[in-house]
């Protein structure tokens, strides 16, 4: 399969990508709204912290799922690991 066609599809399906995009859009909206200008010093770090926490959680979840998939793949009578 052509990787150049699957990479954009994987990116658009990524929860990490969409969390980052939504956070950037939210920050831009908060920065451009005059009524939120006085609260921007609190909003910007809060939005950034939420985004980083979400993305970090997704990374941990993906690693655990990969570990589980690897462990399930090795259970099928893999004789090379037997001593």
Residue, then its C-alpha position, 0 to 999 in steps of 0.5 A: x500500500x502506498x504510504x503517501x496516501x495512508x499518512x494523511x488519512x491516519x493524521x485526520x483520524x488521530x485524536x492527538x491531531x484533533x485535540x491539538x487543532x481544537x486547542x489552537x482554535x480555542x486559543x485563537x478565539x480567546x485571544x481575539x475576543x476583546x471581552x476575554x482579553x483580561x482573562x487570557x493570562x489564565x485561559x491560555x495556560x489552562x487550554x494548553x495544559x488540557x491539550x498536553x494532558x489529553x495528548x499525553x493520555x492518548x500516547x500512554x493509551x496507544x502504547x498500552x494497546x500496542x503492548x497488549x497487541x504484541x503480547x497477544x501476537x506472541x501467544x500463538x505458539x512462538x517457538x523461537x522464544x522458548x528456551 
